[in-house]
Amino acid sequence: MEKSVATLDKGTICSSWNYCGQRLATGLIDETVTIFDTNDPASSFFTSTFKFKVNGGSVVKVVWVPPEYGDAIACICSNGSLSIWEEVAQDSEHVQWKQRTSFGGPLDQVLDSQFGDSLSSLKLTIAYSNGLVKVYEILDSMELDNWQLQAEFQNVTDSVTKFGKASCSSASISWNPQRSETLPASFVLGFNSDTSQLNSPKVWEFDQDHQRWLPVAELAEPDDNGERVCALAWAPNIGR
């Protein structure tokens, strides 16, 4: 039997559950982010507990950080900016959401972003409208405002090939959810662009020995002709 778990605000255009499924963040057309919680562990109904403005246009995507890094989210807005917000407790009763940093903007638009939790650090992958992907990382989990650029590259298998002035309308990133000392960090990325070589999904894997990201697979058939990618998702581990 279906039942409602939350009443969303009018103008909600995106939503995201945290990793535990215990908190919900929504983005609105009026630049507002709303956080939903449930005060009763036995209840499955969530109510709005906090709202704040991100000042970047409509909030088109919200992503939670992995739980070991606290309660924080990344917000992508319609003006192409990405901002990271963290919940901060000033005292036992007073809680605020504070902006820690931002990326992109009208001239360097963010299309998609995902957090990746490797064994050594928290990583943030950002795909831009010019076809570039940038990987940032923080080594101290307490400093969500101190991101360092780890790598910058285009979504092509040939490292020699470069494409200028690519125009991308959307992108999709999905990190491999499995983590182990023997399994390198990896993610898959695809674009919806006017450049066919950028579009096909590529699996990128981190080479620990040489400290660089390498394309290890291209998910495309020979006759795909650079089909545009709208959405990607890494399948959960099913025991294989």
N, C-alpha and C positions, 0 to 999 in steps of 0.2 A: 504494500500500500504506500503510495507516494505521500510525502508530507513536506511542508516548507521548512527550511533550515535557517533562512534569513530573509529579511525584507530589504532589498537594495534601494538606494536612492534613485530618484528620477534622473536620468542622464548618465547612468553607469554604462560604460562601454568596454570595460575589461575587468577581470578579477583573477585572483591567484590565492590558493591555499598555501600555508606554510608546509614545511616538510612533514610535520606531525599531524596535519589536518586539524589543528586546534585553533588556528587563527586565519582570518580571511581579510585580504586587502583588495579594495576595488578602486578603479580610476574613473573619474567623471569627465564629462565634456567641459566643465567649468573650471578645470585645473585643480580639482579637489581629489585628495586621496582619503578614503574612509577605511578605518580598521574595525573589524568585527571580532568580538570575543564572546565566550559563554562563561558566565559566573558560576554556573552549576555543572559540575562534571557529569552529573547524571542526565543533564539536558542536552538535546541535540539542536537547540535553537540558538542562533547567534544574534547579538545586538550590537549596534554601533557604539564604540567606546572612545573613538578619537577621530578627528578630522583635521587636515591641514592642507594648505595651498602649496603647489610646487612652482607656480609662475613660469610655465613654459608652453602654455596651450593645453589642449585636451590631453589627458593622460591615456595613452593608447596601449601601454603594457606595464605590468607590475611583476617583479620577480623577487622572491625572498632569498636571502642568503642562507647557506647551510646552517643548521641549528647551533653548531658548536661555535659559531661566530656571533651569537647574540640575536637580537631581534632587529633586523634591518632589511630594507627593500631597495631595489633599483627601479626607478620610474623613467619610462621613455615617453616624451611628450611630442605633440604634433609639430612643434617647431624644430624637431630633430635633436633636441638635447636629452641627455641622460643625467639624472641626479640620484645620489645615494643618500638615503635617510635612515637614521638610527634612533631607536627608542632609548631614551635616557631617563633614568630615575633620579630626580634632584633630591628626593627624600623618600620616605616610606609611602607617601601618598601622592606626591606631585610627579607626574610623568609627562614628558614632552618628546616629540619627534623632531630631531635636528638634522639639517642637511650637512653632510660630511664632505662631499665633493661633487663635481659635475664634469661631464664630457660632451663634446659635440656642440651643435648649434645650427643656425640657418645655413652657414657656409660649409659645414662639416657634419652632415646629418647622420644621426644614429638610426639604423633600421631595426636592429635586433641585438639583444645582449643576453648572456647567460653566465651564471657563476659555475666554476668548476672547482671541486674540492680535491686537490691532489694531496699526497701524504706530506709534502714539504711546505705547502702554502695554499692560500685561497687565491684563485685566479678569476679574472673577469674577461670574458671574450666579447668584443664589440665589433659588429659588422656595420660599415659605413656606406653611404649612398654612392661613393666614388669607387666602390668595389674592393676597398681595403678592409682587412681584418686586423685588429690590434688585440694583443693579449697583455693584460696587466696583472700584477700580483702584489700581495702584501705578505710580508713575513711575520709581522706582529698582528695577531688577531684582534688586539685592542686598538689598532690604528686604522680605522676604515677611511680616514682622510689621507692616507699616505700610500697611494698606489704608484707602483713603478712599472714603466713600460718594459715588458720582457721581449716582445717580438711584434713585428709589423710585416705583413705580406699580402699578396693577392691570392685568390682562391683558384690557383692553377697548379697543375702537376709538374710543369716545366719551370724550374726556378729561374731560367734565363729569360723567359717570355714575360714582357711587361705590357700592360694595356693602359693607355692614357685616356682620360676623359670618359670613363665608363659611366653610364647612367643607370642606376639601380633603383627600382621602386620598392623592393622589399627583400628581406633576407630571412633565413631561418638557421638557428644554431641549436644543437643538442649535444650535451656532454654524455660520455659513457658513464653511467652511474656506478659501475664497478670500480673498486679501489683495492689494490694490493701492492706489496713490495715488488712483485714480479711483473705486474701489469702497468705499462706506461700510461700516463694521462692521455686522453684522446677525446676528440669531439668531431662531429660531422657538420658541414656547412654548405649551404646552397643559396644561390641568388636568383632573383627575378630581375633580369637586366637586359640591355640591348647588346651585350657581349656574350656570345654563346659559351666561350671557354670558361667564363666565371660561373655560369649557371649550374652546371652539373654538380651534384653533391660529392664532396671530397671528405675522406676521413683523414684528419690530421692527428699525428701522434708525436709526443714529445720525446726526443732523443736525449736522454740524460747525459750520455757520454760527451756529446758535442754541444749540449745546451741549445738546441734548436728544434723547431717544429718541422716535421716532414709529412708530405702527403703520401699515405701508404695505400690508399684505395680510392678509386673513382667509381661511384655508383651510377653507371650509365651503360646502355647498350650501344654498340657501334653506330646504329642508325638513329640515335636519339636526337642528333642535330642541336644539342644545347638547349633542350627543353627547359623552360623556366620553372623554377622551384618555388612553391608557395609555403610549404610547411614540412618540417622534418621532426621526427621523434625517435630517440634511441630506445629500443625495446628493453624491458626489464629482464633481469637474469632469470631464465627458466630452467636452469640446471645444466645447460650445455656449455 
